[in-house]
Amino acid sequence: MVMDTKKTFRKILFTVTGLVAGAGILVLLISAIGEKKKGQCTGYKITVKSLHNNRFIDDKDVFKLLSAATGGAVKGQTVSAINTRKLEDILENNVWINDAQLYFDNRNVLHVSVSEREPLARVFTIGGNSFYIDSNIKRMPLSDKTSARVPVFTGFPDKKLLTQKDSLLLGDIKAVAKFISVDSFWSAQVSEVGITPEKSFEIIPVVGNHLLRIGDAENLEQKFHRLFLFYNRVLSKSGFDRYKVIDAQYDGQIVAIRKGEKINSIDTAKLKLNVQKLIKQSLEVQNDTMVTARNVVTRTNMLNPADRGIMDEQESNKAKATSPNPLKLSQKKNPPVKIAEKPKQAEKKAPKAVMKKKN
């Protein structure tokens, strides 16, 4: 009984001692925090983070924002007078800042970490105005400091207040720009993306004098892969000035409108080498997630069904079943592409002589 009493007493003693020690530590922490708040800011350190090193905003710009918000110099002010949460909100309201984090270290140095908003596309309106959009589809103004290398879109409606359709169009622009930016081949090949009155997209390529139509922003991976196959299987052989429009918006096929003028063989050879180089570069870094198109259709004259030519893709589909990367088909010898030529109309023979009628 006595032993149990001693054990109980010791437990109580340890518990009380622990509570006293914990209370003492808590008092010390509160005191230290209070002393820190009474102390002065000994300096500041500003860090600007940029994913693509665009640098639309720099350390001096951030410091100006801080000085304006605190009413003077940051260094020398009491720590308690600097509301870090409020300063974060002020910095994040800037058009170039996506996120801001502020804190004091144990030496009362204010650390300011700022992440830039990253432009995803540059948009030109019908009236000639221009702005950027980021991954959150927020509009950003142009900068005097630098210009971002992003896909360019033209033909956007020139409105101050955007309608719901305009907002949806910006979402489609984001989807197309994001796809182009992460694909090595198309980021090198796309010069400009035009927006039609029907809110569809037409691409002006860097290499080749033709127009690429992709329609809306649905199924972009399949559409661009069909275009890539057409480049690889048809244009690399026939020349890149043979067609004026290449349309990939129809499911499982390519519709191409042939040009009427003659092709300059020298220019075509140069274009062929340039695009073959793009294809080679793309194959080296292309992901193994692309799907093979079911077929590719070329149409020399959309108004005349007799002018259509069909390219069989059975060899491509067979290769897909045995190869993890259908884009590597270009490394194998492809069967010759057959494009139906427009049949020549029989020339009408004029009579050798015509007798005059008697009066």
Protein Blocks (a to p, Z undefined) as FASTA:
>chain_A
ZZmmmmmmmmmmmmmmmmmmmmmmmmmmmmmmmmmmmpccfbdcdddddfklnopacfkl
mmmmmmmmnopafbhpafklpcfklmmmmmmmpmkbmbdcddddfkopacddddddddfb
dcddfkopacdddfkopacdddfkbccdddddehiacdfbdcfklmmmmmmmmmmmmmmm
mpmklmmmpmbdcddfkopacdddfbocddddebiaehklmmmmmmmmmmmmmmmmnopk
lbfbdcfkbghiacddddfbdcdfklmmmmmmmmmmmmmmmmmmgcckbccdfbdcddfb
lklmklpccddfklmmmmmmmpcblklmmmpccdddddddddddddddddfbdcdddZZ
